[in-house]
Amino acid sequence: MLGEKLEIFYNQLITKGGYNLVLEGILVTLLLAILGLLIGVVIGTLVAILNAKEEKNTFEKALVFICKLYVGFFRGTPIVVQLLFLYFVILPLLGLAGSSALIVAVCIFGLNSGAYVSEIMRSGILSVDNGQNEAARALGLNSKQSMRFVVFPQALKNALPNLGNEFITLLKETSVANYVTVHDLTYAFRTIGSASYEYMVPYFFLALCYLILVLIASYFVKILEGKLRKSDKH
């Protein structure tokens, strides 16, 4: 029984060229995770810096309120719901039905990641001793210069391990992108399974592929953490 299933899977994967779908799926999955994290870092950093600012004018206070709504929504709802809501509700209402599913997925993963990165960066900023900020101000730097040249570089360094973990989380969450027909890794193995109506072996290898990707990413995160610990000792 299992031998027959493996033979069917081999036939679909190798003989009929299913491996091309898998290779494309791996690239798309990595693309979603990498671009999602980059967008998330930009958005999350801006939100964190705005929240960390001590003196805010009326406009900035309004932005802080909007940011709280944004973070609350994306942290409080499942990412698959966010993806479906944007693709099947918001875009059609705006007359943009049929937009690129890949671009939509990248935007959602970026916005979702930004909500979590904002908390990561906020923690990184708070971890910097306030005395360094005061010293920078004493040397003549204004609040923006102090944040840019003194506080933020150290906050980013402190946040890097958690950003690595956020990338691993994104890597796994990309599996829902196929809900809007993005040709990711999950889509590839589901297509291979549907071609023969045999899903057990394809889904086993799907899980194995995600596990390998996560283990590789975790390995590099550990290397990064080791280098940061060494630099802290010097």
TORPA-4810 file (N, C-alpha, C, O; in nm, 3 decimals):
<nodes>
NODE_1_0.083_-0.121_0.000_0.000_0.000_0.000_0.087_0.127_0.000_0.071_0.213_-0.086_M
NODE_2_0.179_0.136_0.097_0.266_0.252_0.105_0.357_0.258_-0.017_0.386_0.366_-0.069_L
NODE_3_0.403_0.140_-0.063_0.488_0.137_-0.181_0.418_0.193_-0.302_0.480_0.263_-0.382_G
NODE_4_0.290_0.163_-0.317_0.214_0.215_-0.430_0.200_0.367_-0.421_0.211_0.437_-0.521_E
NODE_5_0.177_0.416_-0.301_0.163_0.560_-0.281_0.294_0.633_-0.314_0.294_0.738_-0.376_K
NODE_6_0.407_0.573_-0.270_0.538_0.632_-0.301_0.565_0.631_-0.449_0.622_0.725_-0.504_L
NODE_7_0.524_0.524_-0.516_0.544_0.515_-0.661_0.461_0.620_-0.735_0.509_0.682_-0.830_E
NODE_8_0.338_0.640_-0.689_0.253_0.743_-0.750_0.314_0.881_-0.730_0.317_0.962_-0.822_I
NODE_9_0.361_0.906_-0.608_0.422_1.036_-0.577_0.548_1.057_-0.661_0.568_1.165_-0.716_F
NODE_10_0.632_0.955_-0.671_0.754_0.965_-0.752_0.720_0.995_-0.897_0.787_1.075_-0.963_Y
NODE_11_0.616_0.930_-0.947_0.576_0.950_-1.085_0.532_1.095_-1.109_0.568_1.156_-1.210_N
NODE_12_0.455_1.150_-1.015_0.409_1.288_-1.029_0.522_1.389_-1.008_0.528_1.492_-1.075_Q
NODE_13_0.612_1.358_-0.914_0.718_1.452_-0.880_0.830_1.454_-0.984_0.875_1.561_-1.025_L
NODE_14_0.874_1.336_-1.027_0.990_1.328_-1.116_0.950_1.310_-1.262_0.987_1.390_-1.347_I
NODE_15_0.874_1.205_-1.290_0.840_1.172_-1.429_0.759_1.282_-1.495_0.784_1.318_-1.610_T
NODE_16_0.660_1.336_-1.421_0.572_1.437_-1.480_0.613_1.580_-1.446_0.539_1.675_-1.472_K
NODE_17_0.732_1.595_-1.387_0.788_1.729_-1.368_0.733_1.808_-1.252_0.741_1.931_-1.252_G
NODE_18_0.676_1.740_-1.152_0.622_1.812_-1.037_0.729_1.884_-0.956_0.698_1.977_-0.882_G
NODE_19_0.854_1.841_-0.972_0.963_1.907_-0.897_0.978_2.053_-0.936_1.025_2.134_-0.856_Y
NODE_20_0.937_2.088_-1.060_0.943_2.228_-1.102_0.849_2.314_-1.016_0.882_2.427_-0.979_N
NODE_21_0.731_2.258_-0.986_0.637_2.327_-0.899_0.695_2.344_-0.759_0.678_2.448_-0.695_L
NODE_22_0.765_2.240_-0.711_0.823_2.244_-0.576_0.932_2.350_-0.570_0.938_2.427_-0.474_V
NODE_23_1.019_2.355_-0.670_1.127_2.454_-0.672_1.070_2.596_-0.679_1.117_2.686_-0.610_L
NODE_24_0.968_2.613_-0.762_0.903_2.744_-0.769_0.839_2.778_-0.635_0.845_2.893_-0.590_E
NODE_25_0.777_2.678_-0.573_0.711_2.700_-0.444_0.809_2.740_-0.336_0.778_2.827_-0.254_G
NODE_26_0.927_2.679_-0.334_1.029_2.715_-0.234_1.073_2.860_-0.254_1.087_2.935_-0.157_I
NODE_27_1.095_2.898_-0.379_1.138_3.036_-0.408_1.031_3.136_-0.367_1.062_3.240_-0.308_L
NODE_28_0.905_3.105_-0.398_0.796_3.196_-0.363_0.780_3.205_-0.212_0.757_3.313_-0.158_V
NODE_29_0.792_3.092_-0.143_0.782_3.091_0.003_0.891_3.176_0.066_0.863_3.255_0.157_T
NODE_30_1.014_3.162_0.019_1.125_3.243_0.071_1.105_3.390_0.038_1.134_3.478_0.119_L
NODE_31_1.056_3.416_-0.083_1.031_3.555_-0.124_0.927_3.621_-0.033_0.945_3.735_0.010_L
NODE_32_0.819_3.549_-0.005_0.715_3.602_0.083_0.769_3.633_0.222_0.740_3.738_0.280_L
NODE_33_0.848_3.540_0.276_0.901_3.557_0.411_1.002_3.672_0.417_0.999_3.753_0.509_A
NODE_34_1.092_3.679_0.319_1.197_3.781_0.320_1.138_3.920_0.298_1.167_4.013_0.373_I
NODE_35_1.054_3.935_0.194_0.993_4.065_0.167_0.898_4.106_0.280_0.891_4.222_0.318_L
NODE_36_0.826_4.008_0.333_0.736_4.037_0.445_0.812_4.091_0.564_0.768_4.186_0.628_G
NODE_37_0.927_4.029_0.595_1.006_4.076_0.708_1.065_4.214_0.682_1.064_4.299_0.771_L
NODE_38_1.114_4.238_0.561_1.172_4.369_0.528_1.067_4.480_0.542_1.094_4.585_0.600_L
NODE_39_0.948_4.455_0.487_0.841_4.554_0.500_0.803_4.571_0.647_0.780_4.682_0.694_I
NODE_40_0.797_4.458_0.718_0.763_4.462_0.860_0.862_4.541_0.942_0.824_4.614_1.034_G
NODE_41_0.990_4.526_0.911_1.094_4.598_0.985_1.080_4.749_0.963_1.093_4.827_1.057_V
NODE_42_1.054_4.789_0.839_1.038_4.932_0.809_0.917_4.988_0.883_0.927_5.089_0.953_V
NODE_43_0.802_4.921_0.867_0.680_4.970_0.933_0.693_4.963_1.084_0.662_5.060_1.154_I
NODE_44_0.738_4.849_1.134_0.750_4.831_1.279_0.845_4.929_1.344_0.819_4.976_1.455_G
NODE_45_0.955_4.959_1.276_1.051_5.055_1.331_0.991_5.195_1.340_1.007_5.264_1.441_T
NODE_46_0.921_5.236_1.234_0.858_5.368_1.235_0.754_5.378_1.347_0.747_5.479_1.417_L
NODE_47_0.674_5.272_1.363_0.572_5.272_1.468_0.637_5.277_1.606_0.592_5.349_1.695_V
NODE_48_0.743_5.198_1.624_0.811_5.192_1.754_0.875_5.326_1.789_0.865_5.371_1.903_A
NODE_49_0.940_5.389_1.692_1.004_5.519_1.717_0.899_5.624_1.751_0.920_5.707_1.840_I
NODE_50_0.787_5.621_1.679_0.680_5.717_1.707_0.625_5.698_1.847_0.602_5.795_1.919_L
NODE_51_0.605_5.572_1.887_0.553_5.545_2.021_0.654_5.582_2.130_0.615_5.622_2.240_N
NODE_52_0.784_5.568_2.098_0.887_5.595_2.198_0.916_5.743_2.215_0.980_5.783_2.312_A
NODE_53_0.869_5.825_2.121_0.896_5.968_2.129_0.827_6.027_2.251_0.708_6.004_2.274_K
NODE_54_0.902_6.102_2.330_0.849_6.155_2.456_0.751_6.269_2.435_0.642_6.270_2.492_E
NODE_55_0.790_6.367_2.353_0.704_6.483_2.330_0.639_6.470_2.193_0.708_6.463_2.091_E
NODE_56_0.505_6.467_2.192_0.431_6.449_2.067_0.337_6.566_2.046_0.272_6.612_2.140_K
NODE_57_0.331_6.614_1.921_0.233_6.717_1.889_0.098_6.651_1.858_0.086_6.528_1.864_N
NODE_58_-0.001_6.731_1.825_-0.137_6.679_1.802_-0.139_6.579_1.687_-0.205_6.475_1.696_T
NODE_59_-0.068_6.610_1.580_-0.065_6.521_1.463_-0.002_6.387_1.500_-0.052_6.282_1.460_F
NODE_60_0.106_6.392_1.574_0.174_6.269_1.615_0.088_6.185_1.710_0.092_6.062_1.705_E
NODE_61_0.013_6.252_1.795_-0.078_6.180_1.884_-0.186_6.107_1.804_-0.226_5.996_1.838_K
NODE_62_-0.233_6.173_1.698_-0.332_6.109_1.610_-0.271_5.988_1.541_-0.337_5.885_1.526_A
NODE_63_-0.145_6.001_1.498_-0.076_5.890_1.433_-0.058_5.773_1.530_-0.071_5.657_1.492_L
NODE_64_-0.027_5.804_1.655_-0.012_5.700_1.757_-0.142_5.623_1.775_-0.141_5.500_1.789_V
NODE_65_-0.253_5.695_1.774_-0.384_5.630_1.788_-0.411_5.537_1.669_-0.458_5.424_1.687_F
NODE_66_-0.379_5.584_1.549_-0.398_5.502_1.428_-0.308_5.379_1.434_-0.349_5.269_1.397_I
NODE_67_-0.185_5.399_1.481_-0.091_5.287_1.493_-0.140_5.182_1.592_-0.122_5.062_1.571_C
NODE_68_-0.203_5.228_1.700_-0.257_5.133_1.798_-0.369_5.050_1.737_-0.379_4.930_1.763_K
NODE_69_-0.455_5.114_1.655_-0.560_5.041_1.586_-0.500_4.940_1.489_-0.547_4.826_1.481_L
NODE_70_-0.397_4.982_1.416_-0.329_4.894_1.320_-0.268_4.773_1.389_-0.288_4.659_1.347_Y
NODE_71_-0.193_4.798_1.495_-0.129_4.688_1.569_-0.234_4.597_1.631_-0.219_4.475_1.629_V
NODE_72_-0.338_4.656_1.686_-0.443_4.576_1.748_-0.512_4.485_1.649_-0.542_4.369_1.680_G
NODE_73_-0.539_4.537_1.528_-0.607_4.456_1.426_-0.520_4.340_1.379_-0.565_4.226_1.374_F
NODE_74_-0.395_4.370_1.345_-0.310_4.267_1.286_-0.258_4.167_1.390_-0.223_4.055_1.355_F
NODE_75_-0.252_4.208_1.516_-0.214_4.113_1.622_-0.335_4.037_1.675_-0.320_3.931_1.736_R
NODE_76_-0.454_4.091_1.652_-0.574_4.032_1.709_-0.655_3.944_1.616_-0.754_3.884_1.658_G
NODE_77_-0.615_3.935_1.488_-0.687_3.851_1.392_-0.591_3.755_1.324_-0.474_3.788_1.306_T
NODE_78_-0.638_3.636_1.285_-0.550_3.539_1.216_-0.504_3.593_1.082_-0.578_3.665_1.015_P
NODE_79_-0.383_3.558_1.044_-0.328_3.611_0.920_-0.405_3.561_0.798_-0.414_3.631_0.697_I
NODE_80_-0.461_3.440_0.806_-0.538_3.390_0.693_-0.665_3.473_0.673_-0.709_3.494_0.560_V
NODE_81_-0.724_3.520_0.784_-0.842_3.607_0.775_-0.803_3.741_0.713_-0.877_3.795_0.630_V
NODE_82_-0.689_3.794_0.752_-0.642_3.920_0.695_-0.621_3.907_0.544_-0.656_3.996_0.467_Q
NODE_83_-0.563_3.795_0.505_-0.536_3.770_0.363_-0.665_3.761_0.283_-0.679_3.824_0.178_L
NODE_84_-0.759_3.683_0.332_-0.887_3.666_0.263_-0.968_3.795_0.263_-1.034_3.828_0.165_L
NODE_85_-0.963_3.869_0.374_-1.037_3.994_0.386_-0.990_4.096_0.283_-1.070_4.162_0.218_F
NODE_86_-0.858_4.109_0.270_-0.804_4.205_0.174_-0.832_4.163_0.030_-0.873_4.244_-0.052_L
NODE_87_-0.810_4.034_0.000_-0.818_3.987_-0.138_-0.962_3.976_-0.188_-0.991_4.009_-0.304_Y
NODE_88_-1.053_3.931_-0.102_-1.190_3.905_-0.147_-1.292_4.009_-0.102_-1.406_4.006_-0.148_F
NODE_89_-1.253_4.101_-0.012_-1.347_4.203_0.034_-1.300_4.343_-0.002_-1.368_4.416_-0.074_V
NODE_90_-1.182_4.381_0.049_-1.135_4.519_0.030_-1.105_4.550_-0.116_-1.154_4.650_-0.169_I
NODE_91_-1.026_4.467_-0.182_-0.989_4.496_-0.321_-1.109_4.502_-0.415_-1.116_4.593_-0.497_L
NODE_92_-1.205_4.407_-0.407_-1.323_4.420_-0.492_-1.402_4.548_-0.466_-1.454_4.609_-0.559_P
NODE_93_-1.411_4.590_-0.338_-1.482_4.714_-0.306_-1.413_4.835_-0.368_-1.477_4.934_-0.402_L
NODE_94_-1.280_4.825_-0.382_-1.203_4.935_-0.441_-1.193_4.922_-0.593_-1.127_5.003_-0.659_L
NODE_95_-1.258_4.821_-0.648_-1.253_4.799_-0.793_-1.123_4.739_-0.840_-1.085_4.753_-0.956_G
NODE_96_-1.053_4.672_-0.747_-0.922_4.614_-0.781_-0.924_4.461_-0.778_-0.821_4.398_-0.756_L
NODE_97_-1.041_4.403_-0.799_-1.052_4.257_-0.802_-0.963_4.202_-0.913_-0.955_4.259_-1.022_A
NODE_98_-0.898_4.091_-0.886_-0.808_4.032_-0.985_-0.666_4.082_-0.975_-0.583_4.053_-1.061_G
NODE_99_-0.635_4.158_-0.869_-0.498_4.205_-0.848_-0.405_4.086_-0.823_-0.449_3.978_-0.786_S
NODE_100_-0.276_4.108_-0.844_-0.178_4.002_-0.828_-0.186_3.944_-0.686_-0.168_4.014_-0.587_S
NODE_101_-0.212_3.813_-0.680_-0.222_3.746_-0.550_-0.089_3.751_-0.476_-0.087_3.761_-0.353_A
NODE_102_0.021_3.744_-0.549_0.153_3.747_-0.485_0.178_3.880_-0.418_0.227_3.885_-0.305_L
NODE_103_0.145_3.989_-0.487_0.164_4.123_-0.431_0.075_4.142_-0.308_0.119_4.199_-0.207_I
NODE_104_-0.048_4.095_-0.316_-0.141_4.105_-0.202_-0.084_4.029_-0.083_-0.087_4.079_0.030_V
NODE_105_-0.033_3.908_-0.109_0.022_3.827_0.000_0.143_3.895_0.063_0.157_3.896_0.186_A
NODE_106_0.231_3.951_-0.019_0.349_4.021_0.033_0.306_4.138_0.122_0.363_4.159_0.229_V
NODE_107_0.205_4.213_0.077_0.157_4.327_0.156_0.101_4.282_0.290_0.130_4.343_0.393_C
NODE_108_0.021_4.176_0.288_-0.038_4.128_0.413_0.068_4.076_0.508_0.064_4.107_0.627_I
NODE_109_0.162_3.997_0.457_0.268_3.946_0.544_0.353_4.060_0.598_0.399_4.056_0.712_F
NODE_110_0.376_4.162_0.515_0.452_4.278_0.561_0.379_4.355_0.669_0.438_4.393_0.770_G
NODE_111_0.249_4.379_0.649_0.169_4.452_0.748_0.156_4.372_0.877_0.165_4.427_0.987_L
NODE_112_0.134_4.242_0.863_0.123_4.157_0.981_0.253_4.155_1.059_0.254_4.166_1.182_N
NODE_113_0.363_4.140_0.987_0.493_4.139_1.052_0.523_4.273_1.118_0.581_4.278_1.226_S
NODE_114_0.484_4.382_1.052_0.508_4.515_1.107_0.445_4.534_1.243_0.502_4.600_1.330_G
NODE_115_0.326_4.475_1.263_0.259_4.487_1.392_0.340_4.419_1.502_0.348_4.470_1.614_A
NODE_116_0.400_4.305_1.472_0.480_4.234_1.571_0.619_4.296_1.586_0.673_4.304_1.696_Y
NODE_117_0.676_4.339_1.474_0.809_4.401_1.480_0.804_4.531_1.559_0.902_4.567_1.624_V
NODE_118_0.692_4.602_1.554_0.681_4.727_1.630_0.701_4.701_1.779_0.764_4.781_1.848_S
NODE_119_0.647_4.589_1.828_0.666_4.554_1.969_0.809_4.507_1.996_0.866_4.535_2.102_E
NODE_120_0.868_4.436_1.898_1.007_4.392_1.912_1.100_4.512_1.920_1.189_4.518_2.004_I
NODE_121_1.079_4.609_1.829_1.165_4.727_1.826_1.139_4.817_1.948_1.232_4.879_2.000_M
NODE_122_1.015_4.822_1.992_0.986_4.902_2.111_1.060_4.845_2.232_1.115_4.920_2.313_R
NODE_123_1.062_4.713_2.243_1.137_4.650_2.352_1.285_4.676_2.339_1.355_4.697_2.438_S
NODE_124_1.334_4.675_2.213_1.475_4.704_2.189_1.512_4.845_2.230_1.618_4.868_2.287_G
NODE_125_1.424_4.940_2.200_1.449_5.080_2.237_1.448_5.097_2.388_1.532_5.168_2.444_I
NODE_126_1.352_5.031_2.453_1.343_5.042_2.600_1.459_4.973_2.670_1.491_5.005_2.785_L
NODE_127_1.523_4.878_2.600_1.637_4.807_2.662_1.764_4.890_2.665_1.858_4.858_2.738_S
NODE_128_1.767_4.999_2.587_1.883_5.088_2.587_1.878_5.177_2.710_1.776_5.242_2.736_V
NODE_129_1.985_5.180_2.784_1.989_5.259_2.907_1.960_5.406_2.878_2.018_5.465_2.786_D
NODE_130_1.871_5.464_2.955_1.830_5.603_2.933_1.945_5.700_2.953_1.943_5.812_2.902_N
NODE_131_2.046_5.657_3.028_2.162_5.744_3.049_2.235_5.775_2.921_2.294_5.883_2.908_G
NODE_132_2.233_5.683_2.825_2.301_5.707_2.697_2.227_5.814_2.618_2.290_5.896_2.550_Q
NODE_133_2.097_5.813_2.626_2.018_5.916_2.559_2.046_6.052_2.623_2.060_6.153_2.553_N
NODE_134_2.053_6.054_2.754_2.082_6.179_2.824_2.222_6.229_2.792_2.244_6.349_2.779_E
NODE_135_2.317_6.135_2.781_2.455_6.175_2.747_2.460_6.235_2.607_2.532_6.333_2.583_A
NODE_136_2.384_6.175_2.514_2.382_6.228_2.378_2.322_6.368_2.375_2.370_6.455_2.302_A
NODE_137_2.218_6.389_2.454_2.157_6.522_2.460_2.252_6.623_2.522_2.256_6.740_2.483_R
NODE_138_2.330_6.576_2.620_2.427_6.665_2.684_2.538_6.706_2.588_2.596_6.814_2.602_A
NODE_139_2.567_6.619_2.489_2.669_6.649_2.389_2.618_6.740_2.277_2.693_6.776_2.186_L
NODE_140_2.490_6.776_2.285_2.437_6.870_2.187_2.346_6.810_2.082_2.298_6.881_1.994_G
NODE_141_2.321_6.680_2.089_2.232_6.616_1.992_2.087_6.641_2.032_2.052_6.636_2.150_L
NODE_142_2.002_6.668_1.931_1.860_6.681_1.962_1.797_6.543_1.973_1.866_6.443_1.957_N
NODE_143_1.668_6.536_2.001_1.601_6.408_2.025_1.607_6.316_1.902_1.627_6.196_1.915_S
NODE_144_1.590_6.375_1.782_1.595_6.294_1.659_1.735_6.239_1.636_1.751_6.122_1.602_K
NODE_145_1.836_6.323_1.653_1.974_6.279_1.634_2.013_6.175_1.738_2.084_6.078_1.706_Q
NODE_146_1.968_6.194_1.860_1.998_6.098_1.966_1.937_5.961_1.934_2.002_5.858_1.953_S
NODE_147_1.813_5.961_1.885_1.748_5.835_1.848_1.819_5.771_1.729_1.839_5.649_1.727_M
NODE_148_1.856_5.851_1.631_1.916_5.798_1.508_2.056_5.745_1.530_2.089_5.637_1.480_R
NODE_149_2.139_5.817_1.602_2.281_5.782_1.611_2.319_5.705_1.737_2.423_5.638_1.740_F
NODE_150_2.238_5.713_1.841_2.276_5.651_1.969_2.181_5.537_2.008_2.225_5.423_2.028_V
NODE_151_2.054_5.568_2.018_1.958_5.471_2.070_1.923_5.363_1.968_1.930_5.244_1.999_V
NODE_152_1.887_5.404_1.846_1.838_5.308_1.748_1.939_5.200_1.710_1.902_5.082_1.705_F
NODE_153_2.067_5.235_1.684_2.164_5.127_1.651_2.173_5.020_1.759_2.182_4.901_1.728_P
NODE_154_2.171_5.062_1.885_2.177_4.964_1.994_2.045_4.886_2.006_2.046_4.766_2.035_Q
NODE_155_1.934_4.954_1.983_1.803_4.887_1.989_1.792_4.782_1.880_1.739_4.673_1.903_A
NODE_156_1.843_4.814_1.761_1.839_4.719_1.650_1.924_4.596_1.681_1.884_4.483_1.652_L
NODE_157_2.040_4.619_1.739_2.127_4.508_1.776_2.059_4.418_1.879_2.066_4.295_1.870_K
NODE_158_1.993_4.478_1.977_1.923_4.400_2.079_1.804_4.324_2.022_1.766_4.218_2.073_N
NODE_159_1.745_4.380_1.915_1.624_4.320_1.859_1.653_4.213_1.753_1.563_4.139_1.714_A
NODE_160_1.777_4.205_1.705_1.809_4.114_1.594_1.770_3.968_1.619_1.712_3.906_1.530_L
NODE_161_1.800_3.911_1.736_1.757_3.771_1.758_1.607_3.752_1.745_1.561_3.654_1.686_P
NODE_162_1.529_3.845_1.800_1.384_3.835_1.790_1.335_3.857_1.647_1.234_3.800_1.607_N
NODE_163_1.406_3.939_1.571_1.372_3.957_1.430_1.397_3.827_1.353_1.323_3.794_1.260_L
NODE_164_1.503_3.756_1.392_1.529_3.625_1.331_1.417_3.528_1.359_1.376_3.452_1.271_G
NODE_165_1.366_3.530_1.481_1.253_3.444_1.517_1.126_3.485_1.442_1.044_3.400_1.407_N
NODE_166_1.111_3.615_1.418_0.996_3.663_1.341_1.003_3.611_1.198_0.901_3.579_1.138_E
NODE_167_1.124_3.604_1.142_1.140_3.549_1.007_1.098_3.402_1.003_1.032_3.359_0.909_F
NODE_168_1.136_3.325_1.106_1.098_3.184_1.113_0.946_3.171_1.121_0.887_3.085_1.056_I
NODE_169_0.883_3.258_1.200_0.737_3.256_1.210_0.672_3.287_1.076_0.576_3.221_1.036_T
NODE_170_0.725_3.388_1.007_0.673_3.423_0.874_0.689_3.308_0.776_0.600_3.281_0.695_L
NODE_171_0.802_3.240_0.784_0.829_3.129_0.695_0.720_3.023_0.704_0.677_2.967_0.603_L
NODE_172_0.675_2.997_0.826_0.569_2.898_0.846_0.432_2.953_0.807_0.348_2.880_0.754_K
NODE_173_0.411_3.081_0.833_0.280_3.141_0.805_0.253_3.157_0.656_0.138_3.173_0.616_E
NODE_174_0.357_3.153_0.574_0.337_3.166_0.430_0.256_3.051_0.373_0.209_3.059_0.259_T
NODE_175_0.239_2.945_0.450_0.163_2.829_0.401_0.018_2.862_0.371_-0.050_2.786_0.302_S
NODE_176_-0.033_2.976_0.423_-0.173_3.012_0.397_-0.186_3.093_0.269_-0.298_3.124_0.227_V
NODE_177_-0.075_3.129_0.206_-0.081_3.214_0.085_-0.154_3.146_-0.029_-0.210_3.213_-0.115_A
NODE_178_-0.155_3.011_-0.029_-0.223_2.940_-0.137_-0.374_2.958_-0.133_-0.443_2.922_-0.229_N
NODE_179_-0.428_3.015_-0.022_-0.571_3.041_-0.015_-0.614_3.141_-0.122_-0.730_3.142_-0.163_Y
NODE_180_-0.520_3.225_-0.167_-0.551_3.321_-0.274_-0.472_3.285_-0.400_-0.437_3.372_-0.480_V
NODE_181_-0.445_3.157_-0.416_-0.381_3.098_-0.536_-0.236_3.141_-0.558_-0.188_3.138_-0.671_T
NODE_182_-0.167_3.180_-0.454_-0.023_3.204_-0.467_0.046_3.069_-0.480_0.017_2.976_-0.405_V
NODE_183_0.138_3.057_-0.575_0.202_2.929_-0.604_0.320_2.904_-0.510_0.436_2.899_-0.552_H
NODE_184_0.288_2.889_-0.382_0.392_2.865_-0.283_0.418_2.716_-0.267_0.372_2.636_-0.348_D
NODE_185_0.491_2.681_-0.162_0.528_2.541_-0.139_0.405_2.454_-0.112_0.395_2.343_-0.164_L
NODE_186_0.312_2.505_-0.033_0.190_2.429_-0.004_0.109_2.406_-0.130_0.056_2.297_-0.152_T
NODE_187_0.099_2.509_-0.214_0.027_2.498_-0.341_0.090_2.390_-0.428_0.019_2.313_-0.493_Y
NODE_188_0.223_2.385_-0.430_0.293_2.289_-0.515_0.258_2.145_-0.477_0.223_2.065_-0.563_A
NODE_189_0.268_2.113_-0.349_0.242_1.975_-0.307_0.092_1.943_-0.312_0.055_1.828_-0.334_F
NODE_190_0.008_2.042_-0.293_-0.135_2.017_-0.306_-0.171_1.987_-0.451_-0.257_1.903_-0.478_R
NODE_191_-0.105_2.057_-0.543_-0.128_2.031_-0.686_-0.081_1.892_-0.725_-0.148_1.821_-0.800_T
NODE_192_0.036_1.853_-0.674_0.087_1.718_-0.701_-0.008_1.612_-0.646_-0.032_1.510_-0.712_I
NODE_193_-0.062_1.635_-0.527_-0.155_1.540_-0.469_-0.286_1.531_-0.546_-0.340_1.423_-0.565_G
NODE_194_-0.338_1.648_-0.589_-0.466_1.649_-0.660_-0.456_1.584_-0.798_-0.557_1.538_-0.852_S
NODE_195_-0.337_1.581_-0.853_-0.320_1.519_-0.986_-0.344_1.368_-0.982_-0.383_1.309_-1.082_A
NODE_196_-0.320_1.307_-0.868_-0.337_1.161_-0.854_-0.439_1.124_-0.746_-0.463_1.007_-0.720_S
NODE_197_-0.499_1.227_-0.683_-0.594_1.207_-0.572_-0.531_1.129_-0.457_-0.599_1.056_-0.384_Y
NODE_198_-0.401_1.145_-0.442_-0.327_1.080_-0.335_-0.248_1.188_-0.260_-0.153_1.244_-0.314_E
NODE_199_-0.289_1.217_-0.135_-0.234_1.331_-0.063_-0.141_1.293_0.052_-0.067_1.378_0.102_Y
NODE_200_-0.143_1.168_0.094_-0.068_1.131_0.214_0.081_1.157_0.199_0.142_1.225_0.281_M
NODE_201_0.141_1.103_0.095_0.285_1.118_0.073_0.322_1.263_0.038_0.419_1.314_0.094_V
NODE_202_0.249_1.331_-0.052_0.281_1.471_-0.080_0.278_1.560_0.044_0.365_1.646_0.061_P
NODE_203_0.179_1.541_0.130_0.170_1.624_0.250_0.279_1.590_0.351_0.321_1.675_0.429_Y
NODE_204_0.322_1.465_0.350_0.435_1.427_0.436_0.561_1.503_0.393_0.633_1.558_0.477_F
NODE_205_0.586_1.505_0.263_0.705_1.575_0.213_0.689_1.726_0.223_0.788_1.798_0.234_F
NODE_206_0.566_1.774_0.218_0.541_1.917_0.240_0.585_1.956_0.381_0.656_2.055_0.399_L
NODE_207_0.543_1.878_0.480_0.583_1.905_0.618_0.735_1.896_0.633_0.795_1.974_0.705_A
NODE_208_0.795_1.799_0.565_0.940_1.781_0.572_1.013_1.901_0.513_1.114_1.945_0.568_L
NODE_209_0.963_1.954_0.404_1.025_2.071_0.341_1.020_2.192_0.432_1.119_2.264_0.446_C
NODE_210_0.903_2.216_0.494_0.893_2.328_0.588_0.985_2.310_0.707_1.046_2.405_0.755_Y
NODE_211_0.994_2.186_0.754_1.082_2.158_0.868_1.227_2.188_0.832_1.300_2.247_0.912_L
NODE_212_1.270_2.148_0.713_1.408_2.173_0.670_1.434_2.323_0.657_1.538_2.372_0.702_I
NODE_213_1.340_2.396_0.597_1.356_2.541_0.583_1.366_2.610_0.719_1.449_2.700_0.738_L
NODE_214_1.281_2.568_0.812_1.282_2.628_0.946_1.411_2.594_1.020_1.467_2.679_1.089_V
NODE_215_1.460_2.470_1.005_1.585_2.431_1.071_1.703_2.510_1.016_1.792_2.550_1.092_L
NODE_216_1.704_2.532_0.885_1.812_2.612_0.824_1.806_2.756_0.876_1.909_2.814_0.913_I
NODE_217_1.685_2.813_0.878_1.670_2.950_0.928_1.709_2.958_1.076_1.773_3.054_1.118_A
NODE_218_1.670_2.858_1.154_1.704_2.856_1.297_1.854_2.848_1.316_1.909_2.908_1.409_S
NODE_219_1.921_2.775_1.230_2.067_2.762_1.238_2.134_2.897_1.219_2.226_2.932_1.293_Y
NODE_220_2.089_2.972_1.120_2.148_3.104_1.096_2.114_3.203_1.207_2.195_3.290_1.240_F
NODE_221_1.995_3.190_1.265_1.958_3.276_1.379_2.050_3.248_1.497_2.092_3.341_1.566_V
NODE_222_2.081_3.121_1.522_2.170_3.085_1.633_2.311_3.139_1.607_2.378_3.185_1.700_K
NODE_223_2.357_3.132_1.482_2.489_3.188_1.447_2.490_3.338_1.476_2.586_3.391_1.532_I
NODE_224_2.381_3.406_1.437_2.369_3.551_1.461_2.373_3.582_1.610_2.442_3.674_1.653_L
NODE_225_2.297_3.504_1.688_2.295_3.526_1.833_2.433_3.503_1.894_2.473_3.576_1.985_E
NODE_226_2.506_3.401_1.844_2.641_3.375_1.894_2.735_3.490_1.866_2.816_3.527_1.952_G
NODE_227_2.727_3.547_1.746_2.813_3.660_1.711_2.780_3.782_1.796_2.869_3.857_1.836_K
NODE_228_2.650_3.802_1.823_2.611_3.916_1.907_2.662_3.900_2.049_2.704_3.998_2.110_L
NODE_229_2.658_3.778_2.102_2.708_3.755_2.236_2.858_3.779_2.244_2.908_3.833_2.342_R
NODE_230_2.931_3.737_2.138_3.076_3.760_2.135_3.107_3.909_2.130_3.199_3.956_2.197_K
NODE_231_3.031_3.982_2.049_3.057_4.126_2.038_3.027_4.198_2.168_3.090_4.300_2.199_S
NODE_232_2.931_4.146_2.246_2.898_4.210_2.374_3.010_4.192_2.477_3.021_4.271_2.571_D
NODE_233_3.092_4.088_2.458_3.198_4.062_2.554_3.319_4.151_2.530_3.405_4.165_2.618_K
NODE_234_3.325_4.209_2.411_3.443_4.292_2.377_3.415_4.438_2.402_3.501_4.523_2.379_H
</nodes>
